[in-house]
């Protein structure tokens, strides 16, 4: 990876469960060379830890606003994170 390393936690709200948002997120993250995880939350949102090169993380944040076909994203909250760096990108169930 090139550039500064960055880790963020994102919470995506809207119609994001039941539309394969987690699978889509993992696929997009892998394409961008990112590591981390994604999971559904009890409140209907989707949470993710995204780790990688600053430019790739920024691109992933932009993509979270799109989501897969069928998703309707109303909000994406992002905060810097200091979590352990995972070796891959996982869906947490």
C-alpha positions in Angstrom: 0.0 0.0 0.0 1.2 3.5 -0.7 0.7 6.7 1.2 -0.4 7.2 4.8 -2.1 4.3 6.6 -5.5 5.2 8.0 -8.2 3.3 10.0 -11.8 4.5 10.3 -15.0 3.2 11.7 -18.1 3.9 9.6 -21.8 3.5 10.4 -24.1 3.5 7.4 -27.8 4.2 8.0 -30.8 3.9 5.7 -32.1 0.9 3.9 -28.9 -1.1 4.2 -29.9 -4.5 5.6 -31.4 -7.2 3.4 -29.8 -5.8 0.2 -26.4 -7.6 0.4 -24.7 -4.4 1.7 -22.2 -6.4 3.7 -21.2 -8.6 0.8 -21.0 -5.6 -1.5 -18.8 -3.7 1.1 -16.4 -6.6 1.4 -16.1 -6.9 -2.4 -15.4 -3.1 -2.8 -12.9 -3.1 0.1 -11.0 -6.1 -1.4 -10.9 -4.3 -4.8 -9.4 -1.3 -3.1 -6.8 -3.4 -1.1 -8.3 -2.6 2.2 -8.6 -4.7 5.4 -11.2 -4.6 8.2 -14.7 -5.9 8.8 -18.4 -5.2 8.2 -21.4 -6.2 10.2 -25.1 -5.5 10.7 -26.2 -3.6 13.8 -29.4 -4.2 15.8 -30.6 -0.7 14.9 -30.7 -1.5 11.2 -27.5 0.2 10.3 -24.3 -1.4 9.0 -20.9 -0.8 10.8 -17.5 -1.2 9.3 -13.8 -0.9 10.2 -11.9 0.1 7.1 -8.1 0.1 7.2 -5.6 0.9 4.4 -3.9 3.6 2.4 -5.5 7.0 3.0 -6.6 7.4 -0.6 -8.2 4.0 -0.7 -10.0 4.6 2.6 -11.3 7.9 1.3 -12.5 6.1 -1.9 -14.3 3.5 0.2 -16.0 6.1 2.3 -17.4 7.7 -0.9 -18.5 4.2 -2.1 -20.4 3.6 1.1 -22.8 6.4 0.1 -23.7 4.3 -3.1 -24.0 0.8 -1.8 -25.3 -2.1 -3.8 -28.4 -2.1 -6.0 -31.5 -1.8 -3.7 -29.7 0.1 -0.9 -30.9 3.6 0.0 -28.2 5.2 2.2 -29.3 8.2 4.2 -26.3 8.8 6.4 -22.6 7.7 6.7 -20.9 8.6 10.0 -17.1 8.2 10.0 -14.6 8.5 12.9 -11.0 7.8 13.1 -10.2 4.4 14.7 -7.2 2.8 16.4 -8.3 -0.8 16.2 -5.9 -3.7 15.6 -5.2 -4.0 11.9 -6.8 -7.2 10.5 -5.1 -9.2 7.7 -8.1 -9.4 5.5 -11.7 -8.0 5.1 -14.4 -10.0 6.8 -18.1 -10.1 7.2 -19.0 -10.5 10.9 -22.2 -12.2 11.7 
